[in-house]
């Protein structure tokens, strides 16, 4: 059996810098989430939830764009993934709203 040769390519410093930059962004966002979770009073529950959802979407964007290599794709491919996700988020919002309305009517 032939012994395949492994080709070592030179280090691409721009890719490494970008990777480290994204890791730092994710670490900062996570630190902010912890700071908000432990410092914001429970009275501002809805504000905390909105902030957490927004921060989670930002983190998901960076993870998908850099670590799943979607950030460098064509716009049509990005939209084919993002638009259905927006419809699902909208569906969840509608289901929660309608569920709470039905709950209020019944109880």
PyMOL commands that set and color helices and strands:
alter all, ss='L'
color gray80, all
select helices_A, chain A and resi 13-39+42-67+75-106
alter helices_A, ss='H'
color red, helices_A
deselect
rebuild
show_as cartoon
